[in-house]
Structures are given as C-alpha cells and as structure tokens.
C-alpha cells in the first residue's frame, strides 16, 4: 500500500469517528428537544383543560410554558448546528472515499505495468540465455572456462575489444612493445590485456 493510500485511510478513520460522534450528539440534542416539547405540551393541556384555577398557579404555568418555548428554540439551534457539522463530515468522508478509490485504481494500474515489464524482461533473458548457449557450444571449453573466470573477477566483463590500441575493458592504451607482440601473435592465440587480464578481441580497428 502506498504512502498516499495510508494517509487517506488514516484521514478516513478520523472523519468516520467524527461522523459517529456527531450522530450521537445529534440523537441526544433531538432527545432534549422532544423532552422539552413533551413537557410544554403537558403544561398547555393542563392550561387548556382549565384544571388550574388559582391565579398564582396559572401565572407559574404560563411562565413555565414561555421558558420551555425559549429553551426549545435554543435546543433546536443546537440540533441544526450539529446537523450542519455532520453533513460537512459526511461530504468530507465521501470525498476521501472517492480519492481512496482513485488511489487504489492507480496502484492496480502500476502493479499491472510492473508485471508486464517484468514479463518482458524475463522473456528477453530467456532469448539471450538460449542465444548464449548456442554461441558457447561452438567455442573451446578451456576458453569458455577462462572467460567465465575473468568475467567473475572483472565485474561481469570477461572479454573486451582492442580498439585503437586501447583495451575496451580497462581503457588503458597499450605501449608499442605490447602492440608489437600482439601484432606478431598467431591468429588463434588468446590475447590478454597486461593490465586487467581480460581477453582482448582483435578487430580491424585494433590499430595493430
Ligand atoms: Zn585491460
């Protein structure tokens, strides 16, 4: 999973927690409104039924109804505020979920591209391995063994082209004495660089 996917998952956890906190808060605020409304309804019914006769009690009841109405108004404000915050958290959650889906799709594409590249490289290695086997089969065993030994010692390059008097392996220019010796060597002699010991391959551009 990528860093971006990790970050999105963490952000989503925070938003989802916020959402469930706000849902709980909303439920409580709505419950508070219901309680106040029920008490106010009960008071109003008593008033309407004419059950209260004493002026003092009547005044007290009317006062309570007015107080409950203000309280209900305040609580409804709280409900609206919590609802707004919840909606905002929900839309942030939806946005993060969309981003997460996009990141997952991108990761899937990258994995597919990597797998394709790996398969191509494997196929190329297979072709080269087969080619090498064919080429090696025509070469003297002792020479192949020598080549492999030097290759292991010299960072993967066992033979180098001798070009314009320079060894293609270590890039050193050969001196006149050495050039003379190589010039006089029989065609089938395996030549080696004095410096790096790699096998030297003679070509028309060797400068001999
Ligand atoms: Zn060399």
py3Dmol code that shows the C-alpha trace and the ligand (Angstrom):
import py3Dmol

protein = """\
ATOM      1  CA  UNK A   1       0.000   0.000   0.000  1.00  0.00           C
ATOM      2  CA  UNK A   2       1.365   3.422  -0.953  1.00  0.00           C
ATOM      3  CA  UNK A   3       2.032   6.326   1.425  1.00  0.00           C
ATOM      4  CA  UNK A   4      -0.900   8.189  -0.120  1.00  0.00           C
ATOM      5  CA  UNK A   5      -3.216   5.248   0.493  1.00  0.00           C
ATOM      6  CA  UNK A   6      -2.019   5.044   4.119  1.00  0.00           C
ATOM      7  CA  UNK A   7      -2.657   8.773   4.606  1.00  0.00           C
ATOM      8  CA  UNK A   8      -6.148   8.524   3.072  1.00  0.00           C
ATOM      9  CA  UNK A   9      -7.042   5.552   5.259  1.00  0.00           C
ATOM     10  CA  UNK A  10      -5.912   7.465   8.395  1.00  0.00           C
ATOM     11  CA  UNK A  11      -7.897  10.559   7.362  1.00  0.00           C
ATOM     12  CA  UNK A  12     -10.975   8.406   6.734  1.00  0.00           C
ATOM     13  CA  UNK A  13     -10.710   6.863  10.206  1.00  0.00           C
ATOM     14  CA  UNK A  14     -10.680  10.388  11.715  1.00  0.00           C
ATOM     15  CA  UNK A  15     -13.689  11.522   9.636  1.00  0.00           C
ATOM     16  CA  UNK A  16     -15.702   8.352  10.345  1.00  0.00           C
ATOM     17  CA  UNK A  17     -15.056   8.779  14.083  1.00  0.00           C
ATOM     18  CA  UNK A  18     -16.171  12.405  13.849  1.00  0.00           C
ATOM     19  CA  UNK A  19     -19.316  11.301  12.000  1.00  0.00           C
ATOM     20  CA  UNK A  20     -20.290   8.751  14.624  1.00  0.00           C
ATOM     21  CA  UNK A  21     -19.601  11.267  17.443  1.00  0.00           C
ATOM     22  CA  UNK A  22     -21.831  13.821  15.714  1.00  0.00           C
ATOM     23  CA  UNK A  23     -24.562  11.254  15.096  1.00  0.00           C
ATOM     24  CA  UNK A  24     -24.569  10.515  18.813  1.00  0.00           C
ATOM     25  CA  UNK A  25     -24.605  14.227  19.618  1.00  0.00           C
ATOM     26  CA  UNK A  26     -27.500  14.777  17.216  1.00  0.00           C
ATOM     27  CA  UNK A  27     -29.535  11.974  18.767  1.00  0.00           C
ATOM     28  CA  UNK A  28     -29.009  13.472  22.223  1.00  0.00           C
ATOM     29  CA  UNK A  29     -29.915  17.016  21.078  1.00  0.00           C
ATOM     30  CA  UNK A  30     -33.085  15.716  19.371  1.00  0.00           C
ATOM     31  CA  UNK A  31     -33.976  13.823  22.537  1.00  0.00           C
ATOM     32  CA  UNK A  32     -33.575  17.051  24.568  1.00  0.00           C
ATOM     33  CA  UNK A  33     -35.929  18.889  22.188  1.00  0.00           C
ATOM     34  CA  UNK A  34     -38.510  16.081  22.471  1.00  0.00           C
ATOM     35  CA  UNK A  35     -38.378  16.191  26.265  1.00  0.00           C
ATOM     36  CA  UNK A  36     -38.925  19.956  26.419  1.00  0.00           C
ATOM     37  CA  UNK A  37     -41.687  19.772  23.813  1.00  0.00           C
ATOM     38  CA  UNK A  38     -43.484  16.977  25.725  1.00  0.00           C
ATOM     39  CA  UNK A  39     -43.340  18.941  28.963  1.00  0.00           C
ATOM     40  CA  UNK A  40     -44.596  22.067  27.240  1.00  0.00           C
ATOM     41  CA  UNK A  41     -47.473  20.098  25.619  1.00  0.00           C
ATOM     42  CA  UNK A  42     -48.419  18.677  29.005  1.00  0.00           C
ATOM     43  CA  UNK A  43     -48.462  22.173  30.558  1.00  0.00           C
ATOM     44  CA  UNK A  44     -50.502  23.510  27.645  1.00  0.00           C
ATOM     45  CA  UNK A  45     -53.054  20.700  28.023  1.00  0.00           C
ATOM     46  CA  UNK A  46     -53.458  21.430  31.722  1.00  0.00           C
ATOM     47  CA  UNK A  47     -53.966  25.081  30.875  1.00  0.00           C
ATOM     48  CA  UNK A  48     -56.468  24.344  28.087  1.00  0.00           C
ATOM     49  CA  UNK A  49     -58.419  21.897  30.209  1.00  0.00           C
ATOM     50  CA  UNK A  50     -58.965  24.598  32.806  1.00  0.00           C
ATOM     51  CA  UNK A  51     -57.564  22.372  35.541  1.00  0.00           C
ATOM     52  CA  UNK A  52     -55.676  25.267  37.082  1.00  0.00           C
ATOM     53  CA  UNK A  53     -57.825  27.710  38.966  1.00  0.00           C
ATOM     54  CA  UNK A  54     -55.512  29.601  41.315  1.00  0.00           C
ATOM     55  CA  UNK A  55     -54.144  32.768  39.633  1.00  0.00           C
ATOM     56  CA  UNK A  56     -50.727  32.190  41.163  1.00  0.00           C
ATOM     57  CA  UNK A  57     -50.516  28.657  39.806  1.00  0.00           C
ATOM     58  CA  UNK A  58     -51.851  29.887  36.457  1.00  0.00           C
ATOM     59  CA  UNK A  59     -49.151  32.536  36.245  1.00  0.00           C
ATOM     60  CA  UNK A  60     -46.497  29.958  37.168  1.00  0.00           C
ATOM     61  CA  UNK A  61     -47.688  27.615  34.428  1.00  0.00           C
ATOM     62  CA  UNK A  62     -47.733  30.348  31.781  1.00  0.00           C
ATOM     63  CA  UNK A  63     -44.250  31.385  32.843  1.00  0.00           C
ATOM     64  CA  UNK A  64     -43.038  27.814  32.540  1.00  0.00           C
ATOM     65  CA  UNK A  65     -44.556  27.440  29.048  1.00  0.00           C
ATOM     66  CA  UNK A  66     -42.738  30.623  27.924  1.00  0.00           C
ATOM     67  CA  UNK A  67     -39.447  29.424  29.437  1.00  0.00           C
ATOM     68  CA  UNK A  68     -39.831  26.000  27.768  1.00  0.00           C
ATOM     69  CA  UNK A  69     -40.505  27.676  24.394  1.00  0.00           C
ATOM     70  CA  UNK A  70     -37.209  29.629  24.671  1.00  0.00           C
ATOM     71  CA  UNK A  71     -35.386  26.508  25.775  1.00  0.00           C
ATOM     72  CA  UNK A  72     -36.857  24.555  22.844  1.00  0.00           C
ATOM     73  CA  UNK A  73     -35.658  27.281  20.452  1.00  0.00           C
ATOM     74  CA  UNK A  74     -32.128  27.115  21.859  1.00  0.00           C
ATOM     75  CA  UNK A  75     -32.078  23.315  21.628  1.00  0.00           C
ATOM     76  CA  UNK A  76     -33.338  23.398  18.035  1.00  0.00           C
ATOM     77  CA  UNK A  77     -30.432  25.727  17.187  1.00  0.00           C
ATOM     78  CA  UNK A  78     -28.081  23.120  18.613  1.00  0.00           C
ATOM     79  CA  UNK A  79     -29.768  20.382  16.536  1.00  0.00           C
ATOM     80  CA  UNK A  80     -29.311  22.465  13.357  1.00  0.00           C
ATOM     81  CA  UNK A  81     -25.672  23.186  14.177  1.00  0.00           C
ATOM     82  CA  UNK A  82     -24.884  19.502  14.798  1.00  0.00           C
ATOM     83  CA  UNK A  83     -26.719  18.557  11.580  1.00  0.00           C
ATOM     84  CA  UNK A  84     -24.595  21.011   9.587  1.00  0.00           C
ATOM     85  CA  UNK A  85     -21.373  19.680  11.094  1.00  0.00           C
ATOM     86  CA  UNK A  86     -22.497  16.104  10.419  1.00  0.00           C
ATOM     87  CA  UNK A  87     -23.290  16.897   6.770  1.00  0.00           C
ATOM     88  CA  UNK A  88     -19.882  18.512   6.370  1.00  0.00           C
ATOM     89  CA  UNK A  89     -18.146  15.457   7.874  1.00  0.00           C
ATOM     90  CA  UNK A  90     -20.194  13.160   5.615  1.00  0.00           C
ATOM     91  CA  UNK A  91     -19.239  15.076   2.489  1.00  0.00           C
ATOM     92  CA  UNK A  92     -15.570  15.022   3.518  1.00  0.00           C
ATOM     93  CA  UNK A  93     -15.935  11.256   4.074  1.00  0.00           C
ATOM     94  CA  UNK A  94     -17.429  10.845   0.590  1.00  0.00           C
ATOM     95  CA  UNK A  95     -14.613  12.913  -0.938  1.00  0.00           C
ATOM     96  CA  UNK A  96     -11.938  10.823   0.844  1.00  0.00           C
ATOM     97  CA  UNK A  97     -13.660   7.591  -0.229  1.00  0.00           C
ATOM     98  CA  UNK A  98     -13.565   8.788  -3.861  1.00  0.00           C
ATOM     99  CA  UNK A  99      -9.870   9.691  -3.514  1.00  0.00           C
ATOM    100  CA  UNK A 100      -9.214   6.281  -1.989  1.00  0.00           C
ATOM    101  CA  UNK A 101     -10.913   4.528  -4.919  1.00  0.00           C
ATOM    102  CA  UNK A 102      -8.802   6.578  -7.360  1.00  0.00           C
ATOM    103  CA  UNK A 103      -5.597   5.739  -5.458  1.00  0.00           C
ATOM    104  CA  UNK A 104      -6.488   2.030  -5.448  1.00  0.00           C
ATOM    105  CA  UNK A 105      -7.162   2.100  -9.211  1.00  0.00           C
ATOM    106  CA  UNK A 106      -3.837   3.870  -9.769  1.00  0.00           C
ATOM    107  CA  UNK A 107      -1.988   1.298  -7.656  1.00  0.00           C
ATOM    108  CA  UNK A 108      -3.643  -1.518  -9.624  1.00  0.00           C
ATOM    109  CA  UNK A 109      -2.502   0.085 -12.912  1.00  0.00           C
ATOM    110  CA  UNK A 110       1.065   0.481 -11.621  1.00  0.00           C
ATOM    111  CA  UNK A 111       1.187  -3.138 -10.475  1.00  0.00           C
ATOM    112  CA  UNK A 112      -0.068  -4.297 -13.886  1.00  0.00           C
ATOM    113  CA  UNK A 113       2.549  -2.144 -15.665  1.00  0.00           C
ATOM    114  CA  UNK A 114       5.293  -3.537 -13.431  1.00  0.00           C
ATOM    115  CA  UNK A 115       4.149  -7.127 -14.065  1.00  0.00           C
ATOM    116  CA  UNK A 116       4.143  -6.509 -17.828  1.00  0.00           C
ATOM    117  CA  UNK A 117       7.667  -5.054 -17.693  1.00  0.00           C
ATOM    118  CA  UNK A 118       8.884  -7.995 -15.575  1.00  0.00           C
ATOM    119  CA  UNK A 119       7.384 -10.491 -18.040  1.00  0.00           C
ATOM    120  CA  UNK A 120       9.086  -8.681 -20.942  1.00  0.00           C
ATOM    121  CA  UNK A 121      12.449  -8.755 -19.165  1.00  0.00           C
ATOM    122  CA  UNK A 122      12.024 -12.459 -18.310  1.00  0.00           C
ATOM    123  CA  UNK A 123      11.253 -13.215 -21.962  1.00  0.00           C
ATOM    124  CA  UNK A 124      14.323 -11.256 -23.066  1.00  0.00           C
ATOM    125  CA  UNK A 125      16.526 -13.106 -20.562  1.00  0.00           C
ATOM    126  CA  UNK A 126      15.186 -16.388 -21.893  1.00  0.00           C
ATOM    127  CA  UNK A 127      16.015 -15.427 -25.502  1.00  0.00           C
ATOM    128  CA  UNK A 128      19.505 -14.211 -24.527  1.00  0.00           C
ATOM    129  CA  UNK A 129      20.176 -17.340 -22.471  1.00  0.00           C
ATOM    130  CA  UNK A 130      19.245 -19.540 -25.445  1.00  0.00           C
ATOM    131  CA  UNK A 131      21.398 -17.398 -27.769  1.00  0.00           C
ATOM    132  CA  UNK A 132      24.335 -17.653 -25.414  1.00  0.00           C
ATOM    133  CA  UNK A 133      24.013 -21.439 -25.153  1.00  0.00           C
ATOM    134  CA  UNK A 134      24.107 -21.685 -28.962  1.00  0.00           C
ATOM    135  CA  UNK A 135      27.156 -19.421 -29.178  1.00  0.00           C
ATOM    136  CA  UNK A 136      29.054 -21.130 -26.351  1.00  0.00           C
ATOM    137  CA  UNK A 137      28.546 -24.588 -27.902  1.00  0.00           C
ATOM    138  CA  UNK A 138      30.870 -23.591 -30.774  1.00  0.00           C
ATOM    139  CA  UNK A 139      33.696 -22.357 -28.534  1.00  0.00           C
ATOM    140  CA  UNK A 140      36.553 -24.297 -26.963  1.00  0.00           C
ATOM    141  CA  UNK A 141      35.718 -25.382 -23.380  1.00  0.00           C
ATOM    142  CA  UNK A 142      39.016 -24.103 -21.960  1.00  0.00           C
ATOM    143  CA  UNK A 143      38.397 -20.657 -23.428  1.00  0.00           C
ATOM    144  CA  UNK A 144      34.846 -20.536 -22.051  1.00  0.00           C
ATOM    145  CA  UNK A 145      36.162 -21.503 -18.596  1.00  0.00           C
ATOM    146  CA  UNK A 146      38.855 -18.801 -18.773  1.00  0.00           C
ATOM    147  CA  UNK A 147      36.299 -16.237 -19.921  1.00  0.00           C
ATOM    148  CA  UNK A 148      33.916 -17.113 -17.065  1.00  0.00           C
ATOM    149  CA  UNK A 149      36.744 -16.878 -14.525  1.00  0.00           C
ATOM    150  CA  UNK A 150      37.811 -13.403 -15.715  1.00  0.00           C
ATOM    151  CA  UNK A 151      34.194 -12.302 -16.004  1.00  0.00           C
ATOM    152  CA  UNK A 152      33.599 -13.210 -12.347  1.00  0.00           C
ATOM    153  CA  UNK A 153      36.737 -11.287 -11.284  1.00  0.00           C
ATOM    154  CA  UNK A 154      36.197  -8.255 -13.502  1.00  0.00           C
ATOM    155  CA  UNK A 155      32.670  -7.102 -12.759  1.00  0.00           C
ATOM    156  CA  UNK A 156      30.877  -9.099 -15.448  1.00  0.00           C
ATOM    157  CA  UNK A 157      33.102  -8.262 -18.414  1.00  0.00           C
ATOM    158  CA  UNK A 158      35.484 -11.096 -19.340  1.00  0.00           C
ATOM    159  CA  UNK A 159      36.490 -10.007 -22.822  1.00  0.00           C
ATOM    160  CA  UNK A 160      36.985  -6.636 -24.458  1.00  0.00           C
ATOM    161  CA  UNK A 161      37.561  -5.235 -27.880  1.00  0.00           C
ATOM    162  CA  UNK A 162      41.046  -3.930 -28.662  1.00  0.00           C
ATOM    163  CA  UNK A 163      40.261  -0.641 -30.351  1.00  0.00           C
ATOM    164  CA  UNK A 164      42.778   1.969 -31.469  1.00  0.00           C
ATOM    165  CA  UNK A 165      45.395   0.370 -29.212  1.00  0.00           C
ATOM    166  CA  UNK A 166      43.177   0.627 -26.169  1.00  0.00           C
ATOM    167  CA  UNK A 167      41.748  -2.199 -24.083  1.00  0.00           C
ATOM    168  CA  UNK A 168      37.942  -1.779 -24.114  1.00  0.00           C
ATOM    169  CA  UNK A 169      37.800  -3.184 -20.580  1.00  0.00           C
ATOM    170  CA  UNK A 170      40.201  -1.024 -18.568  1.00  0.00           C
ATOM    171  CA  UNK A 171      40.540   1.754 -21.234  1.00  0.00           C
ATOM    172  CA  UNK A 172      44.326   1.689 -20.967  1.00  0.00           C
ATOM    173  CA  UNK A 173      46.422   2.342 -24.084  1.00  0.00           C
ATOM    174  CA  UNK A 174      48.914  -0.414 -24.820  1.00  0.00           C
ATOM    175  CA  UNK A 175      52.572   0.560 -25.325  1.00  0.00           C
ATOM    176  CA  UNK A 176      54.480  -0.012 -28.560  1.00  0.00           C
ATOM    177  CA  UNK A 177      56.261  -3.134 -27.291  1.00  0.00           C
ATOM    178  CA  UNK A 178      52.970  -4.740 -26.323  1.00  0.00           C
ATOM    179  CA  UNK A 179      51.318  -3.720 -29.593  1.00  0.00           C
ATOM    180  CA  UNK A 180      54.219  -5.281 -31.453  1.00  0.00           C
ATOM    181  CA  UNK A 181      53.874  -8.508 -29.516  1.00  0.00           C
ATOM    182  CA  UNK A 182      50.115  -8.661 -30.235  1.00  0.00           C
ATOM    183  CA  UNK A 183      50.708  -7.879 -33.911  1.00  0.00           C
ATOM    184  CA  UNK A 184      53.092 -10.821 -34.214  1.00  0.00           C
ATOM    185  CA  UNK A 185      50.905 -13.248 -32.233  1.00  0.00           C
ATOM    186  CA  UNK A 186      49.278 -16.099 -34.192  1.00  0.00           C
ATOM    187  CA  UNK A 187      45.618 -15.554 -35.135  1.00  0.00           C
ATOM    188  CA  UNK A 188      44.371 -18.369 -32.864  1.00  0.00           C
ATOM    189  CA  UNK A 189      46.287 -17.250 -29.768  1.00  0.00           C
ATOM    190  CA  UNK A 190      44.098 -15.965 -26.942  1.00  0.00           C
ATOM    191  CA  UNK A 191      45.353 -12.452 -26.198  1.00  0.00           C
ATOM    192  CA  UNK A 192      45.081 -10.907 -22.742  1.00  0.00           C
ATOM    193  CA  UNK A 193      45.315  -7.318 -21.543  1.00  0.00           C
ATOM    194  CA  UNK A 194      48.503  -6.861 -19.488  1.00  0.00           C
ATOM    195  CA  UNK A 195      46.698  -4.508 -17.166  1.00  0.00           C
ATOM    196  CA  UNK A 196      43.283  -6.021 -16.412  1.00  0.00           C
ATOM    197  CA  UNK A 197      43.911  -9.558 -17.736  1.00  0.00           C
ATOM    198  CA  UNK A 198      40.754  -9.533 -19.843  1.00  0.00           C
ATOM    199  CA  UNK A 199      40.679 -11.428 -23.115  1.00  0.00           C
ATOM    200  CA  UNK A 200      41.404  -8.991 -25.946  1.00  0.00           C
ATOM    201  CA  UNK A 201      39.434  -9.351 -29.172  1.00  0.00           C
ATOM    202  CA  UNK A 202      41.225  -8.205 -32.309  1.00  0.00           C
ATOM    203  CA  UNK A 203      39.234  -6.269 -34.895  1.00  0.00           C
ATOM    204  CA  UNK A 204      40.067  -4.207 -37.994  1.00  0.00           C
ATOM    205  CA  UNK A 205      40.109  -1.116 -35.776  1.00  0.00           C
ATOM    206  CA  UNK A 206      42.531  -2.502 -33.221  1.00  0.00           C
ATOM    207  CA  UNK A 207      45.443  -0.378 -34.523  1.00  0.00           C
ATOM    208  CA  UNK A 208      47.791  -3.316 -34.941  1.00  0.00           C
TER     209      UNK A 208
END
"""
ligand_1 = """\
1
ZN
Zn 42.599 -4.039 -19.943
"""
view = py3Dmol.view(width=600, height=400)
view.addModel(protein, "pdb")
view.setStyle({"model": 0}, {"cartoon": {"style": "trace"}})
view.addModel(ligand_1, "xyz")
view.setStyle({"model": 1}, {"stick": {}})
view.zoomTo()
view.show()
